[in-house]
């Protein structure tokens, strides 16, 4: 049946939902690329909370979604930006998420890496306090048996006086890490508090400091995740990495070309967009495993319009679209988010996200997605 979807100007347009989804079965791990999906958390819709309350998480639904990703061969990047880290999920909630997901990964045989930050600090302090906060979280991740991802720190950005402070803090953490970690450079478009990270707002100077950290401890760095939404900068950076250090793209605008690579190398992936795209992304990487780059691009290139829509400015609110699509796809029973973040995007944004995802065949049950979208429209007063 026809849906009437509102556009950005308030006008309604007729849309005929897709009748059949893509047929995408699960599968084994990939051979040519290492691929993580940064996964969202499912809120408990019955909890009596406020946006300022600690997160109330539906653990069963949250872990079920991770099993869904593992069933398609994807790794899970846990307690990251996509899980609303620092935007509804505090450190206590993140620590519980890490422990539960790491245990689930062992049971399911899935790959997992978890975010290590400093978000237990409520205000900028001293460098010693930043180091201690990082160390506390690193211990939790290592004790869980997961790989560590050293995330960018708001507290360090506020405290550091220049590049030397970043070199000191990261050097200290890398020297004591038990296993090689992934370093994460999250740009200010994802979190404005990270402006000037690595000691400079000049990205060339910041890149030099970032590379200096890696060069001093290449045996302790499995790879880097770069989320700057600048394809050429990522390509230039990965060509300067020491041998054996991977580049994991976090570029949700240009991921097909970066993963496909060129004659001088390629990027692996650690992406928030691979939460809603999980099965389709997995199928594309399996095609790439056969050496069929054109087939890989043919599957993944059409998804970029949806990704650019979800990650449009203000980019940090992309999680709202991710959770909307998880609800429409039947991975959770409601469209509620920790911190009340379901309110962070508009109805026209939701309508376009639905239209693009449905056109790609992402919904396992298109009829369910249509019914839920119709209910959402009615809730907003758009009579169908």
C-alpha positions as CSV (number, residue, x, y, z in Angstrom):
1,X,0.0,0.0,0.0
2,X,1.1,3.5,-0.7
3,X,2.7,5.6,2.1
4,X,2.7,9.3,2.1
5,X,6.0,10.6,3.3
6,X,6.8,14.2,4.3
7,X,9.7,16.0,2.7
8,X,11.8,18.7,4.2
9,X,9.3,21.4,3.0
10,X,6.3,19.7,4.7
11,X,4.8,18.4,1.4
12,X,3.7,14.8,1.2
13,X,4.9,12.5,-1.6
14,X,3.5,9.0,-2.4
15,X,5.9,6.1,-1.9
16,X,5.3,2.5,-2.9
17,X,7.2,0.2,-0.5
18,X,9.3,-2.6,-1.8
19,X,7.6,-6.0,-1.8
20,X,10.6,-8.3,-1.3
21,X,13.8,-7.9,0.7
22,X,17.3,-8.8,-0.5
23,X,18.1,-12.5,0.3
24,X,21.2,-12.3,2.5
25,X,22.3,-15.4,4.4
26,X,24.9,-15.5,7.1
27,X,28.4,-16.7,6.6
28,X,31.9,-17.2,7.8
29,X,34.6,-14.7,8.6
30,X,36.2,-12.7,5.7
31,X,39.6,-13.4,4.2
32,X,40.6,-10.2,2.6
33,X,39.5,-7.5,5.1
34,X,39.0,-7.2,8.8
35,X,35.5,-5.6,9.3
36,X,33.9,-4.4,12.5
37,X,30.4,-3.0,12.8
38,X,30.1,-0.4,15.6
39,X,26.8,-1.6,17.2
40,X,24.0,0.4,18.9
41,X,22.4,-0.3,22.2
42,X,18.7,-1.1,22.7
43,X,17.0,1.0,25.4
44,X,14.6,-0.5,27.9
45,X,11.3,1.3,26.9
46,X,9.6,0.4,30.2
47,X,12.2,2.0,32.5
48,X,11.2,5.2,34.2
49,X,14.1,7.4,33.2
50,X,14.9,10.9,32.1
51,X,17.5,12.1,29.6
52,X,19.9,12.8,32.5
53,X,19.4,9.3,34.1
54,X,21.8,6.5,33.8
55,X,21.1,4.4,30.7
56,X,18.4,1.7,31.0
57,X,19.4,-1.0,28.6
58,X,17.4,-3.9,27.2
59,X,20.2,-6.5,27.5
60,X,18.5,-9.3,25.8
61,X,17.7,-7.3,22.7
62,X,21.1,-5.6,22.7
63,X,23.0,-8.9,22.8
64,X,20.7,-10.4,20.2
65,X,21.7,-7.7,17.8
66,X,25.3,-8.5,18.3
67,X,24.6,-12.2,17.6
68,X,22.9,-11.0,14.4
69,X,26.1,-9.2,13.3
70,X,28.4,-12.2,14.2
71,X,26.1,-14.5,12.3
72,X,27.1,-12.6,9.1
73,X,30.8,-12.8,9.8
74,X,31.2,-9.2,11.1
75,X,33.2,-8.3,14.1
76,X,31.5,-6.1,16.7
77,X,33.1,-2.8,17.9
78,X,31.5,-2.4,21.3
79,X,30.9,0.6,23.5
80,X,31.8,3.0,20.8
81,X,30.2,6.2,19.5
82,X,27.4,4.2,17.9
83,X,26.5,2.8,21.3
84,X,25.9,6.5,22.4
85,X,29.0,6.5,24.4
86,X,29.0,9.9,26.1
87,X,25.6,10.7,24.6
88,X,23.3,8.7,26.9
89,X,25.6,5.8,27.9
90,X,27.9,6.6,30.8
91,X,31.0,4.7,31.8
92,X,29.1,2.4,34.3
93,X,26.7,1.4,31.5
94,X,29.6,1.0,29.0
95,X,31.5,-1.2,31.4
96,X,28.5,-3.5,31.9
97,X,28.0,-3.5,28.1
98,X,31.6,-4.5,27.6
99,X,31.5,-7.4,30.1
100,X,28.2,-8.8,28.8
101,X,29.1,-8.5,25.1
102,X,32.6,-9.9,25.6
103,X,31.1,-12.9,27.3
104,X,28.5,-13.3,24.6
105,X,31.3,-13.1,22.0
106,X,33.1,-16.0,23.6
107,X,29.9,-18.0,23.6
108,X,29.1,-17.2,19.9
109,X,32.7,-17.4,18.6
110,X,32.5,-13.7,17.5
111,X,35.2,-11.2,17.2
112,X,34.9,-8.2,19.5
113,X,36.9,-5.0,20.2
114,X,35.8,-2.5,22.9
115,X,36.2,1.2,23.4
116,X,38.6,2.5,26.1
117,X,38.1,6.2,27.0
118,X,38.0,8.6,30.0
119,X,34.2,9.3,30.2
120,X,34.1,8.5,33.9
121,X,35.7,12.0,34.3
122,X,33.0,14.6,34.7
123,X,35.4,17.5,34.0
124,X,38.8,18.2,32.7
125,X,41.5,17.4,35.2
126,X,45.2,16.8,35.2
127,X,47.1,14.5,32.8
128,X,47.6,12.1,35.6
129,X,43.8,11.9,36.1
130,X,43.3,11.3,32.4
131,X,45.9,8.5,32.4
132,X,44.3,6.9,35.4
133,X,40.9,7.0,33.8
134,X,42.2,5.4,30.6
135,X,44.0,2.7,32.7
136,X,40.8,1.9,34.6
137,X,38.9,1.3,31.4
138,X,41.8,-0.5,29.7
139,X,41.8,-3.0,32.6
140,X,38.1,-3.7,32.2
141,X,38.4,-4.4,28.5
142,X,41.5,-6.6,28.9
143,X,40.0,-8.5,31.8
144,X,36.9,-9.2,29.6
145,X,39.2,-10.8,26.9
146,X,38.3,-8.2,24.2
147,X,40.7,-6.2,22.1
148,X,41.0,-2.6,23.2
149,X,40.3,0.4,21.1
150,X,41.9,3.6,22.6
151,X,39.2,6.2,21.9
152,X,39.7,9.9,21.7
153,X,39.2,11.6,25.0
154,X,37.3,14.8,25.7
155,X,39.1,15.2,28.9
156,X,42.5,14.9,27.2
157,X,41.5,17.4,24.5
158,X,40.5,19.8,27.3
159,X,43.6,19.2,29.4
160,X,46.5,18.8,27.0
161,X,48.7,21.8,26.3
162,X,50.1,20.5,23.1
163,X,51.4,17.5,21.1
164,X,53.8,16.4,23.8
165,X,51.0,15.7,26.2
166,X,49.3,13.4,23.7
167,X,52.7,11.6,23.1
168,X,53.1,11.2,26.9
169,X,49.6,9.8,27.6
170,X,49.4,7.5,24.6
171,X,52.9,6.3,25.0
172,X,52.2,5.4,28.6
173,X,49.1,3.4,27.7
174,X,50.7,1.6,24.8
175,X,53.7,0.5,26.9
176,X,51.4,-1.1,29.4
177,X,48.8,-2.6,27.1
178,X,48.8,-6.4,27.1
179,X,48.0,-6.8,23.4
180,X,48.1,-4.6,20.3
181,X,45.3,-2.0,20.4
182,X,43.4,0.0,17.8
183,X,43.9,3.8,18.0
184,X,40.8,5.8,17.2
185,X,40.9,9.3,15.8
186,X,37.4,10.7,15.9
187,X,36.9,14.1,14.2
188,X,35.0,17.1,15.6
189,X,32.1,16.5,13.2
190,X,31.3,13.5,15.4
191,X,32.1,15.2,18.6
192,X,32.8,19.0,18.7
193,X,34.7,18.5,22.1
194,X,37.5,16.8,20.1
195,X,38.4,19.9,18.1
196,X,42.2,20.2,18.0
197,X,42.9,16.6,19.0
198,X,46.6,15.5,18.9
199,X,47.5,19.0,19.9
200,X,46.5,21.0,16.8
201,X,43.6,22.1,14.7
202,X,45.9,21.9,11.7
203,X,45.2,18.4,10.5
204,X,48.6,18.0,8.9
205,X,50.3,18.8,12.2
206,X,47.9,16.5,14.1
207,X,48.6,13.7,11.6
208,X,52.3,14.0,12.2
209,X,51.8,13.7,16.0
210,X,49.4,10.7,15.5
211,X,52.0,9.0,13.3
212,X,54.7,9.8,15.9
213,X,52.7,7.9,18.6
214,X,52.5,4.9,16.3
215,X,56.1,4.9,15.1
216,X,57.3,4.8,18.7
217,X,55.2,1.7,19.5
218,X,54.4,-0.2,16.2
219,X,54.3,-3.5,18.0
220,X,51.5,-2.3,20.3
221,X,49.3,-0.9,17.5
222,X,47.2,-3.4,15.6
223,X,45.7,-0.5,13.6
224,X,44.1,2.9,13.5
225,X,40.5,3.9,13.0
226,X,40.2,7.2,11.2
227,X,36.8,9.1,11.3
228,X,37.5,12.4,9.5
229,X,35.2,12.0,6.5
230,X,38.0,12.9,4.2
231,X,38.9,10.1,1.8
232,X,42.2,11.5,0.5
233,X,43.5,12.3,3.9
234,X,42.8,8.7,5.0
235,X,44.6,7.4,1.9
236,X,47.6,9.6,2.5
237,X,47.7,8.5,6.2
238,X,47.5,4.8,5.5
239,X,50.4,5.1,3.1
240,X,52.5,6.4,5.9
241,X,51.7,3.7,8.4
242,X,54.5,1.3,9.5
243,X,54.3,-2.1,7.9
244,X,51.8,-4.4,9.7
245,X,49.7,-1.5,11.1
246,X,46.2,-1.6,9.6
247,X,44.0,1.3,8.7
248,X,40.4,0.8,9.6
249,X,38.2,3.2,7.8
250,X,35.7,5.1,9.9
251,X,34.6,7.2,6.9
252,X,30.9,6.7,6.6
253,X,30.8,8.9,3.4
254,X,33.5,7.2,1.3
255,X,33.8,3.6,2.6
256,X,33.4,1.6,-0.6
257,X,36.3,3.2,-2.4
258,X,38.5,3.1,0.8
259,X,37.8,-0.6,1.5
260,X,38.3,-1.5,-2.2
261,X,41.6,0.3,-2.1
262,X,44.1,1.0,-4.9
263,X,47.4,-0.4,-6.2
264,X,49.1,0.9,-3.1
265,X,46.8,-0.5,-0.4
266,X,43.4,-0.5,1.1
267,X,41.5,0.1,4.3
268,X,39.9,-2.4,6.6
269,X,36.7,-1.2,8.2
270,X,35.2,-0.2,11.6
271,X,32.0,1.6,10.7
272,X,28.8,2.8,12.3
273,X,26.9,2.4,9.0
274,X,27.7,-1.3,9.1
275,X,25.1,-1.5,11.9
276,X,22.1,-1.1,9.6
277,X,24.0,-2.4,6.6
278,X,25.4,-5.5,8.3
279,X,24.1,-8.4,6.1
280,X,24.6,-6.4,2.8
281,X,28.0,-5.2,3.8
282,X,29.0,-8.7,4.7
283,X,27.9,-10.0,1.3
284,X,29.8,-7.3,-0.4
285,X,33.0,-8.1,1.4
286,X,32.6,-11.8,0.6
287,X,32.5,-10.8,-3.1
288,X,35.6,-8.8,-2.6
289,X,37.3,-11.8,-1.0
290,X,37.0,-13.5,-4.4
291,X,38.9,-10.6,-6.0
292,X,35.8,-9.2,-7.7
293,X,36.2,-5.5,-6.8
294,X,33.6,-4.4,-9.4
295,X,31.0,-6.7,-7.8
296,X,31.9,-5.4,-4.4
297,X,31.4,-1.8,-5.5
298,X,28.1,-2.7,-7.3
299,X,26.7,-3.9,-4.0
300,X,28.1,-1.3,-1.7
301,X,28.1,1.9,-3.8
302,X,24.3,2.2,-3.8
303,X,24.3,2.3,0.1
304,X,26.3,5.5,0.2
305,X,23.3,7.8,-0.3
306,X,21.6,6.3,2.8
307,X,24.8,6.6,4.8
308,X,25.4,10.2,3.9
309,X,21.7,10.9,4.8
310,X,22.1,9.3,8.3
311,X,25.4,11.0,8.9
312,X,24.5,14.4,7.7
313,X,25.3,17.4,9.9
314,X,25.1,17.5,12.9
315,X,26.8,14.1,12.3
316,X,26.8,13.1,16.0
317,X,23.1,12.4,15.8
318,X,23.5,9.7,13.2
319,X,22.7,7.1,16.0
320,X,19.0,8.2,15.8
321,X,18.7,7.0,12.2
322,X,20.6,3.8,13.0
323,X,18.2,2.9,15.8
324,X,15.2,3.8,13.6
325,X,16.3,1.4,11.0
326,X,16.9,-1.4,13.6
327,X,13.3,-0.9,14.8
328,X,11.9,-0.9,11.3
329,X,14.0,-4.1,10.5
330,X,12.5,-5.9,13.5
331,X,15.7,-6.1,15.6
332,X,13.9,-4.4,18.4
333,X,10.2,-3.8,19.4
334,X,10.3,-0.1,19.8
335,X,11.9,3.2,18.7
336,X,13.2,4.4,22.0
337,X,16.8,5.4,22.8
338,X,18.9,5.9,25.9
339,X,19.0,9.6,26.7
340,X,15.8,10.2,24.7
341,X,17.9,10.6,21.6
342,X,15.0,9.4,19.4
343,X,14.0,13.1,19.3
344,X,17.3,14.2,17.7
345,X,16.1,14.0,14.1
346,X,13.0,15.2,12.3
347,X,10.1,13.3,10.7
348,X,11.3,14.2,7.2
349,X,14.7,12.7,8.1
350,X,13.1,9.5,9.3
351,X,10.9,9.3,6.2
352,X,13.9,9.6,3.8
353,X,15.9,7.1,5.8
354,X,13.0,4.6,5.5
355,X,12.6,5.2,1.8
356,X,16.4,4.8,1.1
357,X,16.7,1.7,3.3
358,X,13.6,0.1,1.8
359,X,14.8,0.8,-1.7
360,X,18.0,-1.1,-0.9
361,X,16.0,-4.1,0.4
362,X,17.5,-3.8,3.9
363,X,14.3,-4.8,5.8
364,X,13.9,-8.6,6.2
365,X,10.2,-8.1,6.5
366,X,9.2,-5.1,4.3
367,X,5.6,-5.4,5.4
368,X,6.6,-5.0,9.1
369,X,8.7,-2.1,8.2
370,X,5.8,-0.5,6.3
371,X,3.4,-1.0,9.2
372,X,5.9,0.5,11.7
373,X,6.6,3.5,9.5
374,X,2.9,4.0,9.0
375,X,2.4,4.0,12.8
376,X,5.2,6.5,13.2
377,X,3.7,8.8,10.6
378,X,0.3,8.6,12.3
379,X,2.0,9.4,15.7
380,X,3.3,12.6,14.1
381,X,-0.1,13.5,12.8
382,X,0.4,12.4,9.2
383,X,-2.8,10.6,8.4
384,X,-2.4,7.7,5.9
